[in-house]
């Protein structure tokens, strides 16, 4: 017999900690190697953590709601004989529906505190605890922690709120948020504290309260960070894609029979955008504090929605792929999202985001940048409109709006305007006998 430690695994690129959302086992339970032990949420993904050994759960060390750093012990397991080779977790399968949206590539800010007056809350607070305390105006020195080593958890904050202790305490907590570098961008990039959002909403009879899931909370945190840190600016250009529509209509049936998936307009748009990014690499950049990082690889993040969440899988090296290759990846990634099989590694490494808002019938929208990227392009619906042609005659043409949101710290109107003009030129040049799908 021997006792082995199960530690918090590294669940994604630049992930340094995870929060125990739910234990799937209890002390005394017998588990096999690779059995799921707990649901863990990070800034990038929610996943089930597998057991590194076969044996009996001896002790649960980390409680639900605790935020644990990578490598720290979460439970103990009793095994028979010599220790087995431990499981190394690097790319967990994403759980439905809770996977991290928006290939965020950012980490939640770590925090530390100066000793508070009451002494109860001294120590390190997780981002989730900080956010809840800010939302409800709670002085953390008044909260008793039930987590490991007296650490305050989300459940402690919730219990404090339900007891009425959150009243009249807004602005009283003595918390210093520690700046944290973003290794996936540059060591100097700093994370800002999350912006507190008022939760004082009056409830009326018949109102329905919907619990905030971890994935919805992650979306909210990333969106708040994006609009708080990045000064957004917007541009729009309209494109005549009449010839592209004729091209796609002429080959879509044969393509489906030959390849086994639909040829969508989105593949053509991503191809043109990728080529334009190669010609205007400034668009493929990220803000890193005292530097701007121009990314070498062109990896397009695409937004895929389900009923209750938004996922942003990444197509790697899109500038080197054909329209057929891009179309296949769109089809496969969207299928994985809807079947709950998308992996965390498939949502990492994005450098520019393209959102197919036109699939919902939208004709104009302003997207929020997928932090820490510098821009997001919304592809709107293709609609038939009367257009005055060069000869002065009116004609019904297939038109589409492309709406660009940009981080004005990184990009200016000149390069963005040239980039959009080049995307327009490429799309308007796509026609039968001129454009290869392969």
Secondary structure as a PSIPRED ss2 file (coil, helix, strand):
# PSIPRED VFORMAT (PSIPRED V4.0)

   1 X C   1.000  0.000  0.000
   2 X E   0.000  0.000  1.000
   3 X E   0.000  0.000  1.000
   4 X E   0.000  0.000  1.000
   5 X E   0.000  0.000  1.000
   6 X E   0.000  0.000  1.000
   7 X E   0.000  0.000  1.000
   8 X C   1.000  0.000  0.000
   9 X C   1.000  0.000  0.000
  10 X C   1.000  0.000  0.000
  11 X C   1.000  0.000  0.000
  12 X C   1.000  0.000  0.000
  13 X C   1.000  0.000  0.000
  14 X C   1.000  0.000  0.000
  15 X C   1.000  0.000  0.000
  16 X C   1.000  0.000  0.000
  17 X E   0.000  0.000  1.000
  18 X E   0.000  0.000  1.000
  19 X E   0.000  0.000  1.000
  20 X E   0.000  0.000  1.000
  21 X E   0.000  0.000  1.000
  22 X E   0.000  0.000  1.000
  23 X E   0.000  0.000  1.000
  24 X C   1.000  0.000  0.000
  25 X C   1.000  0.000  0.000
  26 X C   1.000  0.000  0.000
  27 X C   1.000  0.000  0.000
  28 X C   1.000  0.000  0.000
  29 X C   1.000  0.000  0.000
  30 X E   0.000  0.000  1.000
  31 X E   0.000  0.000  1.000
  32 X C   1.000  0.000  0.000
  33 X C   1.000  0.000  0.000
  34 X C   1.000  0.000  0.000
  35 X C   1.000  0.000  0.000
  36 X E   0.000  0.000  1.000
  37 X E   0.000  0.000  1.000
  38 X E   0.000  0.000  1.000
  39 X E   0.000  0.000  1.000
  40 X E   0.000  0.000  1.000
  41 X E   0.000  0.000  1.000
  42 X C   1.000  0.000  0.000
  43 X C   1.000  0.000  0.000
  44 X C   1.000  0.000  0.000
  45 X E   0.000  0.000  1.000
  46 X E   0.000  0.000  1.000
  47 X E   0.000  0.000  1.000
  48 X E   0.000  0.000  1.000
  49 X E   0.000  0.000  1.000
  50 X E   0.000  0.000  1.000
  51 X C   1.000  0.000  0.000
  52 X C   1.000  0.000  0.000
  53 X C   1.000  0.000  0.000
  54 X C   1.000  0.000  0.000
  55 X E   0.000  0.000  1.000
  56 X E   0.000  0.000  1.000
  57 X E   0.000  0.000  1.000
  58 X E   0.000  0.000  1.000
  59 X E   0.000  0.000  1.000
  60 X E   0.000  0.000  1.000
  61 X C   1.000  0.000  0.000
  62 X C   1.000  0.000  0.000
  63 X C   1.000  0.000  0.000
  64 X C   1.000  0.000  0.000
  65 X C   1.000  0.000  0.000
  66 X C   1.000  0.000  0.000
  67 X E   0.000  0.000  1.000
  68 X E   0.000  0.000  1.000
  69 X E   0.000  0.000  1.000
  70 X C   1.000  0.000  0.000
  71 X C   1.000  0.000  0.000
  72 X C   1.000  0.000  0.000
  73 X E   0.000  0.000  1.000
  74 X E   0.000  0.000  1.000
  75 X E   0.000  0.000  1.000
  76 X E   0.000  0.000  1.000
  77 X E   0.000  0.000  1.000
  78 X E   0.000  0.000  1.000
  79 X E   0.000  0.000  1.000
  80 X C   1.000  0.000  0.000
  81 X C   1.000  0.000  0.000
  82 X C   1.000  0.000  0.000
  83 X C   1.000  0.000  0.000
  84 X C   1.000  0.000  0.000
  85 X C   1.000  0.000  0.000
  86 X C   1.000  0.000  0.000
  87 X C   1.000  0.000  0.000
  88 X C   1.000  0.000  0.000
  89 X C   1.000  0.000  0.000
  90 X C   1.000  0.000  0.000
  91 X C   1.000  0.000  0.000
  92 X C   1.000  0.000  0.000
  93 X E   0.000  0.000  1.000
  94 X E   0.000  0.000  1.000
  95 X E   0.000  0.000  1.000
  96 X E   0.000  0.000  1.000
  97 X E   0.000  0.000  1.000
  98 X E   0.000  0.000  1.000
  99 X E   0.000  0.000  1.000
 100 X C   1.000  0.000  0.000
 101 X C   1.000  0.000  0.000
 102 X C   1.000  0.000  0.000
 103 X C   1.000  0.000  0.000
 104 X C   1.000  0.000  0.000
 105 X C   1.000  0.000  0.000
 106 X C   1.000  0.000  0.000
 107 X C   1.000  0.000  0.000
 108 X C   1.000  0.000  0.000
 109 X C   1.000  0.000  0.000
 110 X C   1.000  0.000  0.000
 111 X E   0.000  0.000  1.000
 112 X E   0.000  0.000  1.000
 113 X E   0.000  0.000  1.000
 114 X C   1.000  0.000  0.000
 115 X C   1.000  0.000  0.000
 116 X C   1.000  0.000  0.000
 117 X C   1.000  0.000  0.000
 118 X C   1.000  0.000  0.000
 119 X C   1.000  0.000  0.000
 120 X C   1.000  0.000  0.000
 121 X C   1.000  0.000  0.000
 122 X C   1.000  0.000  0.000
 123 X C   1.000  0.000  0.000
 124 X C   1.000  0.000  0.000
 125 X C   1.000  0.000  0.000
 126 X C   1.000  0.000  0.000
 127 X H   0.000  1.000  0.000
 128 X H   0.000  1.000  0.000
 129 X H   0.000  1.000  0.000
 130 X H   0.000  1.000  0.000
 131 X H   0.000  1.000  0.000
 132 X H   0.000  1.000  0.000
 133 X H   0.000  1.000  0.000
 134 X H   0.000  1.000  0.000
 135 X H   0.000  1.000  0.000
 136 X H   0.000  1.000  0.000
 137 X C   1.000  0.000  0.000
 138 X C   1.000  0.000  0.000
 139 X C   1.000  0.000  0.000
 140 X H   0.000  1.000  0.000
 141 X H   0.000  1.000  0.000
 142 X H   0.000  1.000  0.000
 143 X C   1.000  0.000  0.000
 144 X C   1.000  0.000  0.000
 145 X C   1.000  0.000  0.000
 146 X C   1.000  0.000  0.000
 147 X C   1.000  0.000  0.000
 148 X H   0.000  1.000  0.000
 149 X H   0.000  1.000  0.000
 150 X H   0.000  1.000  0.000
 151 X C   1.000  0.000  0.000
 152 X C   1.000  0.000  0.000
 153 X C   1.000  0.000  0.000
 154 X H   0.000  1.000  0.000
 155 X H   0.000  1.000  0.000
 156 X H   0.000  1.000  0.000
 157 X H   0.000  1.000  0.000
 158 X H   0.000  1.000  0.000
 159 X H   0.000  1.000  0.000
 160 X H   0.000  1.000  0.000
 161 X H   0.000  1.000  0.000
 162 X H   0.000  1.000  0.000
 163 X C   1.000  0.000  0.000
 164 X C   1.000  0.000  0.000
 165 X C   1.000  0.000  0.000
 166 X C   1.000  0.000  0.000
 167 X C   1.000  0.000  0.000
 168 X C   1.000  0.000  0.000
 169 X C   1.000  0.000  0.000
 170 X C   1.000  0.000  0.000
 171 X C   1.000  0.000  0.000
 172 X C   1.000  0.000  0.000
 173 X C   1.000  0.000  0.000
 174 X C   1.000  0.000  0.000
 175 X E   0.000  0.000  1.000
 176 X E   0.000  0.000  1.000
 177 X E   0.000  0.000  1.000
 178 X C   1.000  0.000  0.000
 179 X C   1.000  0.000  0.000
 180 X C   1.000  0.000  0.000
 181 X C   1.000  0.000  0.000
 182 X E   0.000  0.000  1.000
 183 X C   1.000  0.000  0.000
 184 X C   1.000  0.000  0.000
 185 X C   1.000  0.000  0.000
 186 X E   0.000  0.000  1.000
 187 X C   1.000  0.000  0.000
 188 X C   1.000  0.000  0.000
 189 X C   1.000  0.000  0.000
 190 X C   1.000  0.000  0.000
 191 X C   1.000  0.000  0.000
 192 X C   1.000  0.000  0.000
 193 X C   1.000  0.000  0.000
 194 X C   1.000  0.000  0.000
 195 X C   1.000  0.000  0.000
 196 X C   1.000  0.000  0.000
 197 X C   1.000  0.000  0.000
 198 X C   1.000  0.000  0.000
 199 X C   1.000  0.000  0.000
 200 X C   1.000  0.000  0.000
 201 X C   1.000  0.000  0.000
 202 X C   1.000  0.000  0.000
 203 X C   1.000  0.000  0.000
 204 X C   1.000  0.000  0.000
 205 X C   1.000  0.000  0.000
 206 X C   1.000  0.000  0.000
 207 X C   1.000  0.000  0.000
 208 X C   1.000  0.000  0.000
 209 X C   1.000  0.000  0.000
 210 X C   1.000  0.000  0.000
 211 X C   1.000  0.000  0.000
 212 X C   1.000  0.000  0.000
 213 X C   1.000  0.000  0.000
 214 X H   0.000  1.000  0.000
 215 X H   0.000  1.000  0.000
 216 X H   0.000  1.000  0.000
 217 X H   0.000  1.000  0.000
 218 X H   0.000  1.000  0.000
 219 X H   0.000  1.000  0.000
 220 X H   0.000  1.000  0.000
 221 X H   0.000  1.000  0.000
 222 X H   0.000  1.000  0.000
 223 X H   0.000  1.000  0.000
 224 X H   0.000  1.000  0.000
 225 X H   0.000  1.000  0.000
 226 X H   0.000  1.000  0.000
 227 X H   0.000  1.000  0.000
 228 X H   0.000  1.000  0.000
 229 X H   0.000  1.000  0.000
 230 X C   1.000  0.000  0.000
 231 X C   1.000  0.000  0.000
 232 X E   0.000  0.000  1.000
 233 X E   0.000  0.000  1.000
 234 X E   0.000  0.000  1.000
 235 X E   0.000  0.000  1.000
 236 X E   0.000  0.000  1.000
 237 X E   0.000  0.000  1.000
 238 X E   0.000  0.000  1.000
 239 X E   0.000  0.000  1.000
 240 X E   0.000  0.000  1.000
 241 X C   1.000  0.000  0.000
 242 X H   0.000  1.000  0.000
 243 X H   0.000  1.000  0.000
 244 X H   0.000  1.000  0.000
 245 X H   0.000  1.000  0.000
 246 X H   0.000  1.000  0.000
 247 X H   0.000  1.000  0.000
 248 X H   0.000  1.000  0.000
 249 X H   0.000  1.000  0.000
 250 X H   0.000  1.000  0.000
 251 X H   0.000  1.000  0.000
 252 X H   0.000  1.000  0.000
 253 X H   0.000  1.000  0.000
 254 X H   0.000  1.000  0.000
 255 X H   0.000  1.000  0.000
 256 X H   0.000  1.000  0.000
 257 X H   0.000  1.000  0.000
 258 X H   0.000  1.000  0.000
 259 X H   0.000  1.000  0.000
 260 X C   1.000  0.000  0.000
 261 X C   1.000  0.000  0.000
 262 X C   1.000  0.000  0.000
 263 X C   1.000  0.000  0.000
 264 X C   1.000  0.000  0.000
 265 X H   0.000  1.000  0.000
 266 X H   0.000  1.000  0.000
 267 X H   0.000  1.000  0.000
 268 X H   0.000  1.000  0.000
 269 X H   0.000  1.000  0.000
 270 X H   0.000  1.000  0.000
 271 X H   0.000  1.000  0.000
 272 X H   0.000  1.000  0.000
 273 X H   0.000  1.000  0.000
 274 X H   0.000  1.000  0.000
 275 X H   0.000  1.000  0.000
 276 X H   0.000  1.000  0.000
 277 X H   0.000  1.000  0.000
 278 X H   0.000  1.000  0.000
 279 X H   0.000  1.000  0.000
 280 X C   1.000  0.000  0.000
 281 X H   0.000  1.000  0.000
 282 X H   0.000  1.000  0.000
 283 X H   0.000  1.000  0.000
 284 X H   0.000  1.000  0.000
 285 X E   0.000  0.000  1.000
 286 X E   0.000  0.000  1.000
 287 X E   0.000  0.000  1.000
 288 X C   1.000  0.000  0.000
 289 X C   1.000  0.000  0.000
 290 X C   1.000  0.000  0.000
 291 X C   1.000  0.000  0.000
 292 X E   0.000  0.000  1.000
 293 X E   0.000  0.000  1.000
 294 X E   0.000  0.000  1.000
 295 X C   1.000  0.000  0.000
 296 X C   1.000  0.000  0.000
 297 X C   1.000  0.000  0.000
 298 X C   1.000  0.000  0.000
 299 X C   1.000  0.000  0.000
 300 X E   0.000  0.000  1.000
 301 X E   0.000  0.000  1.000
 302 X E   0.000  0.000  1.000
 303 X E   0.000  0.000  1.000
 304 X E   0.000  0.000  1.000
 305 X E   0.000  0.000  1.000
 306 X C   1.000  0.000  0.000
 307 X C   1.000  0.000  0.000
 308 X C   1.000  0.000  0.000
 309 X C   1.000  0.000  0.000
 310 X E   0.000  0.000  1.000
 311 X E   0.000  0.000  1.000
 312 X E   0.000  0.000  1.000
 313 X E   0.000  0.000  1.000
 314 X E   0.000  0.000  1.000
 315 X E   0.000  0.000  1.000
 316 X C   1.000  0.000  0.000
 317 X C   1.000  0.000  0.000
 318 X H   0.000  1.000  0.000
 319 X H   0.000  1.000  0.000
 320 X H   0.000  1.000  0.000
 321 X C   1.000  0.000  0.000
 322 X C   1.000  0.000  0.000
 323 X H   0.000  1.000  0.000
 324 X H   0.000  1.000  0.000
 325 X H   0.000  1.000  0.000
 326 X H   0.000  1.000  0.000
 327 X H   0.000  1.000  0.000
 328 X H   0.000  1.000  0.000
 329 X H   0.000  1.000  0.000
 330 X H   0.000  1.000  0.000
 331 X H   0.000  1.000  0.000
 332 X H   0.000  1.000  0.000
 333 X H   0.000  1.000  0.000
 334 X H   0.000  1.000  0.000
 335 X H   0.000  1.000  0.000
 336 X H   0.000  1.000  0.000
 337 X H   0.000  1.000  0.000
 338 X H   0.000  1.000  0.000
 339 X C   1.000  0.000  0.000
 340 X C   1.000  0.000  0.000
 341 X C   1.000  0.000  0.000
 342 X C   1.000  0.000  0.000
 343 X E   0.000  0.000  1.000
 344 X H   0.000  1.000  0.000
 345 X H   0.000  1.000  0.000
 346 X H   0.000  1.000  0.000
 347 X H   0.000  1.000  0.000
 348 X C   1.000  0.000  0.000
 349 X C   1.000  0.000  0.000
 350 X C   1.000  0.000  0.000
 351 X C   1.000  0.000  0.000
 352 X E   0.000  0.000  1.000
 353 X E   0.000  0.000  1.000
 354 X E   0.000  0.000  1.000
 355 X E   0.000  0.000  1.000
 356 X C   1.000  0.000  0.000
 357 X H   0.000  1.000  0.000
 358 X H   0.000  1.000  0.000
 359 X H   0.000  1.000  0.000
 360 X H   0.000  1.000  0.000
 361 X C   1.000  0.000  0.000
 362 X C   1.000  0.000  0.000
 363 X C   1.000  0.000  0.000
 364 X C   1.000  0.000  0.000
 365 X C   1.000  0.000  0.000
 366 X C   1.000  0.000  0.000
 367 X C   1.000  0.000  0.000
 368 X C   1.000  0.000  0.000
 369 X C   1.000  0.000  0.000
 370 X C   1.000  0.000  0.000
 371 X C   1.000  0.000  0.000
 372 X C   1.000  0.000  0.000
 373 X E   0.000  0.000  1.000
 374 X C   1.000  0.000  0.000
 375 X E   0.000  0.000  1.000
 376 X E   0.000  0.000  1.000
 377 X E   0.000  0.000  1.000
 378 X E   0.000  0.000  1.000
 379 X E   0.000  0.000  1.000
 380 X C   1.000  0.000  0.000
 381 X C   1.000  0.000  0.000
 382 X C   1.000  0.000  0.000
 383 X E   0.000  0.000  1.000
 384 X E   0.000  0.000  1.000
 385 X E   0.000  0.000  1.000
 386 X E   0.000  0.000  1.000
 387 X E   0.000  0.000  1.000
 388 X E   0.000  0.000  1.000
 389 X C   1.000  0.000  0.000
 390 X C   1.000  0.000  0.000
 391 X C   1.000  0.000  0.000
 392 X C   1.000  0.000  0.000
 393 X C   1.000  0.000  0.000
 394 X E   0.000  0.000  1.000
 395 X E   0.000  0.000  1.000
 396 X E   0.000  0.000  1.000
 397 X E   0.000  0.000  1.000
 398 X E   0.000  0.000  1.000
 399 X E   0.000  0.000  1.000
 400 X E   0.000  0.000  1.000
 401 X E   0.000  0.000  1.000
 402 X E   0.000  0.000  1.000
 403 X E   0.000  0.000  1.000
 404 X E   0.000  0.000  1.000
 405 X E   0.000  0.000  1.000
 406 X E   0.000  0.000  1.000
 407 X E   0.000  0.000  1.000
 408 X C   1.000  0.000  0.000
 409 X C   1.000  0.000  0.000
 410 X C   1.000  0.000  0.000
 411 X C   1.000  0.000  0.000
 412 X C   1.000  0.000  0.000
 413 X H   0.000  1.000  0.000
 414 X H   0.000  1.000  0.000
 415 X H   0.000  1.000  0.000
 416 X H   0.000  1.000  0.000
 417 X H   0.000  1.000  0.000
 418 X H   0.000  1.000  0.000
 419 X H   0.000  1.000  0.000
 420 X H   0.000  1.000  0.000
 421 X H   0.000  1.000  0.000
 422 X H   0.000  1.000  0.000
 423 X H   0.000  1.000  0.000
 424 X H   0.000  1.000  0.000
 425 X H   0.000  1.000  0.000
 426 X H   0.000  1.000  0.000
 427 X H   0.000  1.000  0.000
 428 X H   0.000  1.000  0.000
 429 X C   1.000  0.000  0.000
 430 X C   1.000  0.000  0.000
 431 X C   1.000  0.000  0.000
 432 X C   1.000  0.000  0.000
 433 X C   1.000  0.000  0.000
 434 X C   1.000  0.000  0.000
 435 X C   1.000  0.000  0.000
 436 X C   1.000  0.000  0.000
 437 X C   1.000  0.000  0.000
 438 X C   1.000  0.000  0.000
